[in-house]
Amino acid sequence: MTLLKLRWLVLLGAVSTALSVVAFPLKVLSTPTTVGTVGVKAMNIWQAIFLGFVQGMTEFLPISSTAHLKVVPVALGWGDPGVAFTAVIQLGSIAAVLWYFWGDLSRIMKGAARAIALKDYNDYDLRLLLGIVLGTLPIVFLGLLIKRFIPDFDNSPIRSLGAIAIASIFMSILLGLAEKLGQRQRDFEHLTMQDGLLMGVAQALALIPGVSRSGSTLTGGLFMGLQRETAARFSFLLGIPAITLAGLVSLKDVLDTSLGDGAIIPLVAGVISAAIFSYIAIAGLLRFLKTQSTWVFIWYRLVFGVVILSAISAGLLKNS
């Protein structure tokens, strides 16, 4: 292990300690949660803000926001916040990625519209937009299949803590292989529609809790020979339609159901918190990947999965 990797592992330990320090008063000050509707747990505003922080800091890092939003509140004794809450606060992450990449998105849309008007079907912006569209199809198609044939998928054993831990360990190994074997030669200007479709297939793996949408797409991008930063940037852009659709569908379910007088404010607070910390995570990850590898995330995911399995074996966590 190089000195640089050792430093990052030390930093990771420091961050984990800091999170523990932050989480402790939150746990002490929190009020007991009660089961809400459509898979949403009733919670106070501080719990929602903290979970927004967890969502924001993990959505775009290759470590699985779904896994952390399941594990962290359970470990704190708050219970599972529910699939709907998890999906709705992802809208904050969408706001952040739109905010960060607004210039790129405007250029792509204007360039694609101009290319269509001129019938220039070899235009780069048009091909990039088509790549994003093609890349969104696999996760939408598989998502619809799951919703049609496995209606209780969100409560299935595949969303248990044990399954999430195994997925985290597996993806750490896969990302490690991608880091070792990837050529990392192609930059953002050399993306193709085929890259969009292949990365979209990788993105569809994120339907399995614990896999991580950004983790699977970053892994796929490295295997395809993309530079780390290029793979991450394209992953963010590719994730916009998928995360937006998931968030809007769950938001509709939530709004169609009576949540109680005090449920909306915590939900809004969670979305705002997620937006702020998502923006920080996006900017930080892109800056980090310009000069560093993904090994810190590989080790984190491996340790994360092992700790969860160990806690379940020791009876400290319930495999639910």
Legacy VTK file of the C-alpha trace (Angstrom):
# vtk DataFile Version 3.0
C-alpha trace
ASCII
DATASET POLYDATA
POINTS 320 float
0.000 0.000 0.000
1.406 3.365 -1.017
1.709 6.279 1.349
-1.047 8.065 -0.597
-3.496 5.194 -0.115
-2.582 5.025 3.569
-3.306 8.725 3.935
-6.719 8.279 2.340
-7.552 5.381 4.631
-6.600 7.548 7.598
-8.791 10.338 6.192
-11.628 7.846 5.758
-11.318 6.877 9.394
-11.397 10.516 10.419
-14.527 11.139 8.347
-16.211 8.087 9.863
-15.360 9.354 13.338
-16.722 12.787 12.502
-19.967 11.267 11.246
-20.256 9.320 14.484
-19.785 12.505 16.501
-22.463 14.250 14.432
-24.809 11.280 14.601
-24.635 10.882 18.381
-26.447 14.110 19.334
-28.884 13.514 16.499
-29.705 10.139 17.966
-30.074 11.542 21.477
-32.248 14.468 20.387
-34.384 12.480 17.966
-37.968 11.529 18.686
-39.142 7.963 18.148
-40.251 7.263 14.603
-43.558 5.744 13.687
-44.579 3.992 10.531
-46.006 6.344 7.938
-47.553 5.561 4.592
-46.343 4.411 1.186
-43.126 3.241 2.759
-42.316 6.569 4.447
-41.294 6.768 8.098
-42.465 9.762 10.098
-39.420 11.699 11.318
-38.434 15.033 12.773
-36.699 17.765 10.821
-33.220 17.001 12.195
-33.455 13.376 11.155
-34.569 14.447 7.674
-31.717 16.960 7.336
-29.177 14.372 8.449
-30.547 11.791 6.012
-30.410 14.475 3.310
-26.738 14.859 4.183
-26.263 11.093 3.854
-28.108 11.073 0.519
-26.154 14.026 -0.829
-22.727 12.751 0.162
-23.335 9.224 -1.149
-25.539 9.595 -4.263
-22.705 10.579 -6.583
-19.851 8.803 -4.818
-19.467 5.143 -5.883
-20.573 3.813 -2.484
-24.403 3.498 -2.822
-26.773 6.064 -1.368
-29.505 3.420 -1.066
-27.260 1.274 1.117
-26.341 4.162 3.398
-29.920 5.437 3.676
-30.909 1.943 4.738
-27.991 1.174 7.065
-27.353 4.543 8.768
-30.867 5.200 10.151
-31.231 1.547 11.178
-27.889 1.715 13.006
-29.049 4.920 14.744
-32.245 3.234 15.864
-34.505 5.326 13.623
-35.647 2.442 11.441
-35.783 2.249 7.656
-37.007 5.664 6.356
-38.804 3.912 3.503
-38.239 3.578 -0.220
-40.494 6.535 -1.047
-38.616 8.929 1.255
-35.316 7.734 -0.221
-36.540 8.330 -3.772
-38.119 11.721 -3.052
-35.032 13.262 -1.445
-33.121 12.164 -4.533
-34.851 15.122 -6.178
-32.424 17.261 -4.187
-29.558 15.400 -5.816
-31.132 15.986 -9.223
-31.371 19.715 -8.499
-27.679 19.686 -7.598
-26.524 17.885 -10.742
-28.675 20.165 -12.920
-27.200 23.169 -11.154
-23.627 21.931 -11.553
-23.928 20.814 -15.195
-26.367 23.465 -16.405
-23.799 24.894 -18.820
-23.024 21.464 -20.297
-26.706 20.548 -20.544
-27.564 23.836 -22.272
-24.767 23.335 -24.784
-25.803 19.746 -25.500
-29.491 20.600 -25.960
-28.816 23.645 -28.160
-26.228 21.748 -30.185
-28.546 18.784 -30.663
-31.445 21.037 -31.722
-29.195 22.843 -34.202
-27.920 19.532 -35.587
-31.465 18.248 -36.106
-32.440 21.475 -37.870
-29.389 21.175 -40.155
-29.819 17.375 -40.480
-26.253 16.975 -39.262
-26.652 13.563 -37.645
-22.930 13.213 -37.001
-22.905 16.203 -34.659
-21.194 15.416 -31.351
-23.830 17.032 -29.113
-26.629 15.147 -30.876
-24.800 11.834 -30.528
-24.095 12.551 -26.851
-27.772 13.328 -26.217
-28.812 10.138 -28.017
-26.258 8.251 -25.929
-27.891 9.542 -22.742
-31.351 8.588 -24.054
-30.187 5.099 -25.061
-28.393 4.708 -21.740
-31.604 5.465 -19.845
-33.627 2.742 -21.586
-32.142 -0.330 -19.803
-32.888 0.865 -16.263
-36.389 2.058 -17.252
-37.142 -1.243 -19.019
-35.879 -3.398 -16.143
-37.559 -1.155 -13.609
-40.913 -1.604 -15.341
-40.385 -5.375 -15.497
-39.668 -5.481 -11.779
-42.698 -3.314 -10.986
-44.874 -5.564 -13.156
-43.687 -8.986 -12.039
-42.287 -8.312 -8.535
-44.750 -5.815 -7.031
-43.322 -6.222 -3.508
-39.711 -5.846 -4.656
-39.003 -3.018 -2.186
-39.808 -5.320 0.732
-38.058 -8.381 -0.670
-34.966 -10.026 0.903
-32.803 -8.393 -1.770
-33.226 -5.108 0.153
-32.085 -6.645 3.444
-28.914 -5.426 5.174
-27.157 -8.723 4.424
-27.916 -8.472 0.706
-26.759 -4.839 0.662
-23.491 -5.821 2.378
-22.835 -8.602 -0.143
-23.567 -6.240 -3.049
-21.166 -3.676 -1.588
-18.364 -6.241 -1.275
-18.984 -7.591 -4.784
-18.949 -4.094 -6.325
-15.754 -3.201 -4.451
-14.062 -6.179 -6.094
-15.481 -5.286 -9.514
-14.387 -1.641 -9.220
-10.941 -2.847 -8.150
-10.687 -4.970 -11.296
-11.817 -2.012 -13.421
-9.180 0.175 -11.770
-6.498 -2.418 -12.508
-7.537 -3.392 -16.039
-9.019 -0.153 -17.414
-6.924 1.679 -20.009
-8.269 5.163 -19.076
-7.377 6.659 -22.467
-10.568 8.291 -23.771
-11.760 11.700 -22.600
-15.186 13.357 -22.704
-14.808 14.477 -26.329
-14.455 10.866 -27.487
-17.683 9.448 -26.062
-19.950 7.514 -28.426
-23.601 6.422 -28.464
-22.348 2.898 -27.815
-20.727 4.145 -24.593
-24.114 5.488 -23.529
-25.859 2.167 -24.114
-23.138 0.102 -22.399
-23.007 2.426 -19.417
-26.789 2.325 -19.326
-26.649 -1.451 -18.943
-24.213 -0.960 -16.067
-26.552 1.646 -14.554
-29.412 -0.872 -14.577
-27.477 -2.976 -12.047
-28.211 -0.219 -9.520
-31.762 -1.551 -9.255
-30.150 -4.001 -6.830
-29.807 -2.133 -3.494
-26.189 -1.693 -2.463
-24.764 -1.784 -5.985
-24.650 2.034 -6.389
-25.708 3.717 -9.620
-22.598 5.892 -9.733
-20.460 2.926 -8.699
-21.746 0.627 -11.434
-21.484 3.307 -14.139
-18.020 4.397 -13.030
-16.938 0.757 -13.043
-18.423 0.262 -16.509
-16.760 3.437 -17.771
-13.329 2.319 -16.565
-13.776 -1.090 -18.197
-14.661 0.747 -21.451
-11.363 2.636 -21.354
-12.693 6.023 -20.218
-10.651 8.338 -18.042
-11.832 8.422 -14.433
-13.161 11.989 -14.556
-14.825 11.365 -17.935
-16.553 8.245 -16.625
-17.785 10.175 -13.578
-19.038 13.180 -15.588
-20.910 10.983 -18.033
-22.289 8.959 -15.119
-23.725 12.140 -13.598
-25.335 13.228 -16.872
-26.673 9.741 -17.553
-28.199 9.574 -14.090
-30.356 12.683 -14.522
-33.306 11.024 -16.346
-33.265 7.837 -14.235
-33.085 9.545 -10.833
-35.620 12.187 -11.881
-38.158 9.573 -12.998
-37.738 7.577 -9.786
-38.079 10.699 -7.652
-41.154 12.035 -9.476
-42.963 8.687 -9.365
-42.377 8.406 -5.614
-43.272 12.075 -5.092
-46.609 11.459 -6.797
-47.250 8.477 -4.510
-46.380 10.567 -1.460
-48.563 13.536 -2.483
-51.492 11.221 -3.239
-51.364 9.982 0.349
-52.159 11.826 3.565
-48.848 12.221 5.382
-50.053 14.222 8.342
-49.601 17.879 9.196
-45.942 17.630 10.182
-44.638 15.314 7.483
-44.143 17.731 4.580
-41.672 20.070 6.317
-39.146 17.302 7.180
-39.451 15.964 3.629
-38.701 19.394 2.137
-35.810 19.842 4.576
-34.390 16.498 3.483
-34.589 17.496 -0.186
-32.820 20.823 0.431
-30.131 19.150 2.527
-29.610 16.523 -0.174
-29.248 19.248 -2.830
-26.575 21.144 -0.913
-24.453 18.136 -0.048
-24.909 16.541 -3.484
-23.414 19.640 -5.089
-20.447 19.452 -2.716
-19.985 15.748 -3.490
-20.118 16.257 -7.276
-17.564 19.054 -7.261
-15.314 17.193 -4.840
-15.388 13.886 -6.705
-14.608 15.411 -10.107
-11.717 17.366 -8.625
-10.484 14.253 -6.828
-10.612 11.975 -9.884
-8.497 14.373 -11.937
-5.427 13.272 -10.011
-6.397 10.275 -7.865
-7.634 6.705 -8.329
-10.804 5.112 -6.958
-9.003 2.885 -4.438
-10.274 4.839 -1.424
-13.842 3.968 -2.470
-12.901 0.358 -3.188
-11.518 -0.090 0.325
-14.433 1.797 1.857
-17.009 -0.425 0.152
-15.163 -3.554 1.175
-14.934 -2.462 4.821
-18.550 -1.213 4.773
-19.836 -4.605 3.625
-17.673 -6.600 6.033
-18.705 -4.430 9.003
-22.404 -4.885 8.210
-22.068 -8.661 7.893
-20.068 -8.770 11.118
-22.690 -6.669 12.939
-25.453 -8.963 11.717
-23.508 -12.062 12.804
-22.899 -10.515 16.229
-26.573 -9.638 16.617
-25.893 -5.886 16.663
-27.983 -5.342 13.551
-31.092 -7.143 12.420
-30.961 -8.500 8.886
-34.138 -6.785 7.757
LINES 1 321
320 0 1 2 3 4 5 6 7 8 9 10 11 12 13 14 15 16 17 18 19 20 21 22 23 24 25 26 27 28 29 30 31 32 33 34 35 36 37 38 39 40 41 42 43 44 45 46 47 48 49 50 51 52 53 54 55 56 57 58 59 60 61 62 63 64 65 66 67 68 69 70 71 72 73 74 75 76 77 78 79 80 81 82 83 84 85 86 87 88 89 90 91 92 93 94 95 96 97 98 99 100 101 102 103 104 105 106 107 108 109 110 111 112 113 114 115 116 117 118 119 120 121 122 123 124 125 126 127 128 129 130 131 132 133 134 135 136 137 138 139 140 141 142 143 144 145 146 147 148 149 150 151 152 153 154 155 156 157 158 159 160 161 162 163 164 165 166 167 168 169 170 171 172 173 174 175 176 177 178 179 180 181 182 183 184 185 186 187 188 189 190 191 192 193 194 195 196 197 198 199 200 201 202 203 204 205 206 207 208 209 210 211 212 213 214 215 216 217 218 219 220 221 222 223 224 225 226 227 228 229 230 231 232 233 234 235 236 237 238 239 240 241 242 243 244 245 246 247 248 249 250 251 252 253 254 255 256 257 258 259 260 261 262 263 264 265 266 267 268 269 270 271 272 273 274 275 276 277 278 279 280 281 282 283 284 285 286 287 288 289 290 291 292 293 294 295 296 297 298 299 300 301 302 303 304 305 306 307 308 309 310 311 312 313 314 315 316 317 318 319
